[in-house]
Amino acid sequence: MVDVAKFADNGAAPGRRVHFHCPGCDDVHGVVIETLDGWGFNGDLERPTFTPSVLVHMTKWHGTFEEYGKWTRPTHPNVEPGGECTCHSFVTDGRIQFLGDCTHALAGQTVDLPPWRED
């Protein structure tokens, strides 16, 4: 097996973060663990489970791809620049179940989390 998530420092805030690559957003999402109000985590970086669901809101930036690179959120094509992108999922046993309120193409689908990459 290969890791699909990675521990990360949470800066000055309490707890640690666990990051994973979201194939729907083509971006990294992170959850805070080891705090009273953090997510539950099964401790397995190869087949992570987080509880409760992971809900991420992002702004789709104005401008061109050349100006902002991936921050234009090309994976959320139906969101107007300046609008809010949503990614809502359950991560269970290394799989990610995207809920219907996601604004990317994987809404309503369940897929394996991709292997962690450092780039």
mmCIF file of the C-alpha atoms, coordinates in Angstrom:
data_MODEL
# 
_entry.id   MODEL 
# 
loop_
_atom_site.group_PDB 
_atom_site.id 
_atom_site.type_symbol 
_atom_site.label_atom_id 
_atom_site.label_alt_id 
_atom_site.label_comp_id 
_atom_site.label_asym_id 
_atom_site.label_entity_id 
_atom_site.label_seq_id 
_atom_site.pdbx_PDB_ins_code 
_atom_site.Cartn_x 
_atom_site.Cartn_y 
_atom_site.Cartn_z 
_atom_site.occupancy 
_atom_site.B_iso_or_equiv 
_atom_site.pdbx_formal_charge 
_atom_site.auth_seq_id 
_atom_site.auth_comp_id 
_atom_site.auth_asym_id 
_atom_site.auth_atom_id 
_atom_site.pdbx_PDB_model_num 
ATOM 1   C CA . MET A 1 1   ? 0.000   0.000  0.000   1.00 0.00 ? 1   MET A CA 1 
ATOM 2   C CA . VAL A 1 2   ? 0.997   3.611  -0.459  1.00 0.00 ? 2   VAL A CA 1 
ATOM 3   C CA . ASP A 1 3   ? 0.151   6.643  1.661   1.00 0.00 ? 3   ASP A CA 1 
ATOM 4   C CA . VAL A 1 4   ? -2.728  8.763  0.361   1.00 0.00 ? 4   VAL A CA 1 
ATOM 5   C CA . ALA A 1 5   ? -2.518  11.324 3.188   1.00 0.00 ? 5   ALA A CA 1 
ATOM 6   C CA . LYS A 1 6   ? 0.208   13.159 5.086   1.00 0.00 ? 6   LYS A CA 1 
ATOM 7   C CA . PHE A 1 7   ? 0.590   14.680 8.548   1.00 0.00 ? 7   PHE A CA 1 
ATOM 8   C CA . ALA A 1 8   ? 1.291   18.417 8.541   1.00 0.00 ? 8   ALA A CA 1 
ATOM 9   C CA . ASP A 1 9   ? 2.086   21.035 11.154  1.00 0.00 ? 9   ASP A CA 1 
ATOM 10  C CA . ASN A 1 10  ? -0.833  23.224 12.202  1.00 0.00 ? 10  ASN A CA 1 
ATOM 11  C CA . GLY A 1 11  ? 1.331   26.275 12.830  1.00 0.00 ? 11  GLY A CA 1 
ATOM 12  C CA . ALA A 1 12  ? 0.605   28.038 16.115  1.00 0.00 ? 12  ALA A CA 1 
ATOM 13  C CA . ALA A 1 13  ? -2.848  26.461 16.336  1.00 0.00 ? 13  ALA A CA 1 
ATOM 14  C CA . PRO A 1 14  ? -3.389  23.391 18.513  1.00 0.00 ? 14  PRO A CA 1 
ATOM 15  C CA . GLY A 1 15  ? -3.483  19.909 17.011  1.00 0.00 ? 15  GLY A CA 1 
ATOM 16  C CA . ARG A 1 16  ? -2.067  18.596 13.770  1.00 0.00 ? 16  ARG A CA 1 
ATOM 17  C CA . ARG A 1 17  ? -3.438  18.497 10.254  1.00 0.00 ? 17  ARG A CA 1 
ATOM 18  C CA . VAL A 1 18  ? -3.810  15.581 7.896   1.00 0.00 ? 18  VAL A CA 1 
ATOM 19  C CA . HIS A 1 19  ? -3.687  16.532 4.214   1.00 0.00 ? 19  HIS A CA 1 
ATOM 20  C CA . PHE A 1 20  ? -5.008  14.556 1.256   1.00 0.00 ? 20  PHE A CA 1 
ATOM 21  C CA . HIS A 1 21  ? -5.252  15.276 -2.454  1.00 0.00 ? 21  HIS A CA 1 
ATOM 22  C CA . CYS A 1 22  ? -8.826  15.779 -3.612  1.00 0.00 ? 22  CYS A CA 1 
ATOM 23  C CA . PRO A 1 23  ? -9.302  14.434 -7.146  1.00 0.00 ? 23  PRO A CA 1 
ATOM 24  C CA . GLY A 1 24  ? -12.491 16.476 -7.573  1.00 0.00 ? 24  GLY A CA 1 
ATOM 25  C CA . CYS A 1 25  ? -10.800 19.815 -6.891  1.00 0.00 ? 25  CYS A CA 1 
ATOM 26  C CA . ASP A 1 26  ? -7.306  18.744 -8.004  1.00 0.00 ? 26  ASP A CA 1 
ATOM 27  C CA . ASP A 1 27  ? -6.107  20.414 -4.825  1.00 0.00 ? 27  ASP A CA 1 
ATOM 28  C CA . VAL A 1 28  ? -5.061  19.528 -1.287  1.00 0.00 ? 28  VAL A CA 1 
ATOM 29  C CA . HIS A 1 29  ? -7.612  19.531 1.533   1.00 0.00 ? 29  HIS A CA 1 
ATOM 30  C CA . GLY A 1 30  ? -6.630  19.310 5.187   1.00 0.00 ? 30  GLY A CA 1 
ATOM 31  C CA . VAL A 1 31  ? -8.432  18.471 8.404   1.00 0.00 ? 31  VAL A CA 1 
ATOM 32  C CA . VAL A 1 32  ? -7.400  19.345 11.955  1.00 0.00 ? 32  VAL A CA 1 
ATOM 33  C CA . ILE A 1 33  ? -7.045  16.386 14.309  1.00 0.00 ? 33  ILE A CA 1 
ATOM 34  C CA . GLU A 1 34  ? -6.071  15.964 17.968  1.00 0.00 ? 34  GLU A CA 1 
ATOM 35  C CA . THR A 1 35  ? -8.216  18.834 19.263  1.00 0.00 ? 35  THR A CA 1 
ATOM 36  C CA . LEU A 1 36  ? -11.566 18.797 21.031  1.00 0.00 ? 36  LEU A CA 1 
ATOM 37  C CA . ASP A 1 37  ? -13.324 20.281 18.004  1.00 0.00 ? 37  ASP A CA 1 
ATOM 38  C CA . GLY A 1 38  ? -11.208 18.554 15.329  1.00 0.00 ? 38  GLY A CA 1 
ATOM 39  C CA . TRP A 1 39  ? -12.092 15.653 13.082  1.00 0.00 ? 39  TRP A CA 1 
ATOM 40  C CA . GLY A 1 40  ? -11.951 12.054 14.121  1.00 0.00 ? 40  GLY A CA 1 
ATOM 41  C CA . PHE A 1 41  ? -9.149  10.191 12.322  1.00 0.00 ? 41  PHE A CA 1 
ATOM 42  C CA . ASN A 1 42  ? -8.417  6.466  12.277  1.00 0.00 ? 42  ASN A CA 1 
ATOM 43  C CA . GLY A 1 43  ? -4.629  7.060  12.216  1.00 0.00 ? 43  GLY A CA 1 
ATOM 44  C CA . ASP A 1 44  ? -4.124  5.244  8.894   1.00 0.00 ? 44  ASP A CA 1 
ATOM 45  C CA . LEU A 1 45  ? -2.347  7.268  6.185   1.00 0.00 ? 45  LEU A CA 1 
ATOM 46  C CA . GLU A 1 46  ? -2.899  4.476  3.633   1.00 0.00 ? 46  GLU A CA 1 
ATOM 47  C CA . ARG A 1 47  ? -6.677  4.128  4.173   1.00 0.00 ? 47  ARG A CA 1 
ATOM 48  C CA . PRO A 1 48  ? -7.749  7.232  6.111   1.00 0.00 ? 48  PRO A CA 1 
ATOM 49  C CA . THR A 1 49  ? -11.188 7.733  7.602   1.00 0.00 ? 49  THR A CA 1 
ATOM 50  C CA . PHE A 1 50  ? -12.286 11.165 8.840   1.00 0.00 ? 50  PHE A CA 1 
ATOM 51  C CA . THR A 1 51  ? -15.437 11.903 10.800  1.00 0.00 ? 51  THR A CA 1 
ATOM 52  C CA . PRO A 1 52  ? -17.635 13.805 10.302  1.00 0.00 ? 52  PRO A CA 1 
ATOM 53  C CA . SER A 1 53  ? -17.799 14.827 6.630   1.00 0.00 ? 53  SER A CA 1 
ATOM 54  C CA . VAL A 1 54  ? -15.227 17.193 5.125   1.00 0.00 ? 54  VAL A CA 1 
ATOM 55  C CA . LEU A 1 55  ? -16.760 20.430 3.821   1.00 0.00 ? 55  LEU A CA 1 
ATOM 56  C CA . VAL A 1 56  ? -14.522 22.868 1.931   1.00 0.00 ? 56  VAL A CA 1 
ATOM 57  C CA . HIS A 1 57  ? -15.625 26.258 0.568   1.00 0.00 ? 57  HIS A CA 1 
ATOM 58  C CA . MET A 1 58  ? -13.311 28.121 -1.805  1.00 0.00 ? 58  MET A CA 1 
ATOM 59  C CA . THR A 1 59  ? -13.609 31.274 -3.885  1.00 0.00 ? 59  THR A CA 1 
ATOM 60  C CA . LYS A 1 60  ? -13.183 31.028 -7.630  1.00 0.00 ? 60  LYS A CA 1 
ATOM 61  C CA . TRP A 1 61  ? -10.709 33.800 -8.366  1.00 0.00 ? 61  TRP A CA 1 
ATOM 62  C CA . HIS A 1 62  ? -11.137 36.491 -11.009 1.00 0.00 ? 62  HIS A CA 1 
ATOM 63  C CA . GLY A 1 63  ? -8.587  36.745 -13.784 1.00 0.00 ? 63  GLY A CA 1 
ATOM 64  C CA . THR A 1 64  ? -6.914  34.435 -16.236 1.00 0.00 ? 64  THR A CA 1 
ATOM 65  C CA . PHE A 1 65  ? -5.164  31.118 -15.755 1.00 0.00 ? 65  PHE A CA 1 
ATOM 66  C CA . GLU A 1 66  ? -1.833  32.789 -16.550 1.00 0.00 ? 66  GLU A CA 1 
ATOM 67  C CA . GLU A 1 67  ? -2.368  35.293 -13.731 1.00 0.00 ? 67  GLU A CA 1 
ATOM 68  C CA . TYR A 1 68  ? -3.513  32.873 -11.061 1.00 0.00 ? 68  TYR A CA 1 
ATOM 69  C CA . GLY A 1 69  ? -2.505  29.387 -12.225 1.00 0.00 ? 69  GLY A CA 1 
ATOM 70  C CA . LYS A 1 70  ? -4.640  26.660 -10.717 1.00 0.00 ? 70  LYS A CA 1 
ATOM 71  C CA . TRP A 1 71  ? -6.348  29.182 -8.424  1.00 0.00 ? 71  TRP A CA 1 
ATOM 72  C CA . THR A 1 72  ? -8.851  29.853 -11.200 1.00 0.00 ? 72  THR A CA 1 
ATOM 73  C CA . ARG A 1 73  ? -10.354 26.486 -10.078 1.00 0.00 ? 73  ARG A CA 1 
ATOM 74  C CA . PRO A 1 74  ? -10.796 24.982 -13.554 1.00 0.00 ? 74  PRO A CA 1 
ATOM 75  C CA . THR A 1 75  ? -12.256 21.850 -11.914 1.00 0.00 ? 75  THR A CA 1 
ATOM 76  C CA . HIS A 1 76  ? -15.340 23.881 -10.935 1.00 0.00 ? 76  HIS A CA 1 
ATOM 77  C CA . PRO A 1 77  ? -16.361 25.041 -14.436 1.00 0.00 ? 77  PRO A CA 1 
ATOM 78  C CA . ASN A 1 78  ? -19.933 26.022 -13.553 1.00 0.00 ? 78  ASN A CA 1 
ATOM 79  C CA . VAL A 1 79  ? -18.869 28.500 -10.858 1.00 0.00 ? 79  VAL A CA 1 
ATOM 80  C CA . GLU A 1 80  ? -18.475 32.076 -12.041 1.00 0.00 ? 80  GLU A CA 1 
ATOM 81  C CA . PRO A 1 81  ? -15.280 33.987 -11.139 1.00 0.00 ? 81  PRO A CA 1 
ATOM 82  C CA . GLY A 1 82  ? -15.722 35.365 -7.630  1.00 0.00 ? 82  GLY A CA 1 
ATOM 83  C CA . GLY A 1 83  ? -18.287 32.675 -6.837  1.00 0.00 ? 83  GLY A CA 1 
ATOM 84  C CA . GLU A 1 84  ? -18.025 30.016 -4.167  1.00 0.00 ? 84  GLU A CA 1 
ATOM 85  C CA . CYS A 1 85  ? -16.835 26.497 -4.999  1.00 0.00 ? 85  CYS A CA 1 
ATOM 86  C CA . THR A 1 86  ? -17.966 23.686 -2.698  1.00 0.00 ? 86  THR A CA 1 
ATOM 87  C CA . CYS A 1 87  ? -16.411 20.287 -2.036  1.00 0.00 ? 87  CYS A CA 1 
ATOM 88  C CA . HIS A 1 88  ? -18.304 18.103 0.453   1.00 0.00 ? 88  HIS A CA 1 
ATOM 89  C CA . SER A 1 89  ? -17.310 14.502 1.069   1.00 0.00 ? 89  SER A CA 1 
ATOM 90  C CA . PHE A 1 90  ? -17.037 11.537 3.361   1.00 0.00 ? 90  PHE A CA 1 
ATOM 91  C CA . VAL A 1 91  ? -13.552 10.014 3.479   1.00 0.00 ? 91  VAL A CA 1 
ATOM 92  C CA . THR A 1 92  ? -13.777 6.370  4.555   1.00 0.00 ? 92  THR A CA 1 
ATOM 93  C CA . ASP A 1 93  ? -11.143 3.619  4.296   1.00 0.00 ? 93  ASP A CA 1 
ATOM 94  C CA . GLY A 1 94  ? -9.109  5.533  1.696   1.00 0.00 ? 94  GLY A CA 1 
ATOM 95  C CA . ARG A 1 95  ? -12.079 6.307  -0.541  1.00 0.00 ? 95  ARG A CA 1 
ATOM 96  C CA . ILE A 1 96  ? -13.783 9.639  -0.990  1.00 0.00 ? 96  ILE A CA 1 
ATOM 97  C CA . GLN A 1 97  ? -17.554 9.849  -1.472  1.00 0.00 ? 97  GLN A CA 1 
ATOM 98  C CA . PHE A 1 98  ? -18.448 13.195 -2.999  1.00 0.00 ? 98  PHE A CA 1 
ATOM 99  C CA . LEU A 1 99  ? -21.850 14.505 -1.986  1.00 0.00 ? 99  LEU A CA 1 
ATOM 100 C CA . GLY A 1 100 ? -24.341 16.134 -4.324  1.00 0.00 ? 100 GLY A CA 1 
ATOM 101 C CA . ASP A 1 101 ? -23.576 19.710 -3.229  1.00 0.00 ? 101 ASP A CA 1 
ATOM 102 C CA . CYS A 1 102 ? -20.064 19.587 -4.741  1.00 0.00 ? 102 CYS A CA 1 
ATOM 103 C CA . THR A 1 103 ? -19.549 22.040 -7.599  1.00 0.00 ? 103 THR A CA 1 
ATOM 104 C CA . HIS A 1 104 ? -17.026 19.842 -9.463  1.00 0.00 ? 104 HIS A CA 1 
ATOM 105 C CA . ALA A 1 105 ? -17.546 16.972 -11.908 1.00 0.00 ? 105 ALA A CA 1 
ATOM 106 C CA . LEU A 1 106 ? -17.146 14.186 -9.302  1.00 0.00 ? 106 LEU A CA 1 
ATOM 107 C CA . ALA A 1 107 ? -20.286 15.210 -7.357  1.00 0.00 ? 107 ALA A CA 1 
ATOM 108 C CA . GLY A 1 108 ? -22.252 12.084 -6.448  1.00 0.00 ? 108 GLY A CA 1 
ATOM 109 C CA . GLN A 1 109 ? -19.345 9.703  -7.161  1.00 0.00 ? 109 GLN A CA 1 
ATOM 110 C CA . THR A 1 110 ? -17.087 7.602  -4.915  1.00 0.00 ? 110 THR A CA 1 
ATOM 111 C CA . VAL A 1 111 ? -13.429 7.139  -5.906  1.00 0.00 ? 111 VAL A CA 1 
ATOM 112 C CA . ASP A 1 112 ? -10.147 6.011  -4.345  1.00 0.00 ? 112 ASP A CA 1 
ATOM 113 C CA . LEU A 1 113 ? -7.959  8.745  -2.904  1.00 0.00 ? 113 LEU A CA 1 
ATOM 114 C CA . PRO A 1 114 ? -4.908  9.154  -5.154  1.00 0.00 ? 114 PRO A CA 1 
ATOM 115 C CA . PRO A 1 115 ? -1.411  8.441  -3.785  1.00 0.00 ? 115 PRO A CA 1 
ATOM 116 C CA . TRP A 1 116 ? 0.146   11.376 -1.925  1.00 0.00 ? 116 TRP A CA 1 
ATOM 117 C CA . ARG A 1 117 ? 2.631   13.345 -3.994  1.00 0.00 ? 117 ARG A CA 1 
ATOM 118 C CA . GLU A 1 118 ? 4.945   16.073 -2.772  1.00 0.00 ? 118 GLU A CA 1 
ATOM 119 C CA . ASP A 1 119 ? 4.629   18.494 -5.716  1.00 0.00 ? 119 ASP A CA 1 
# 
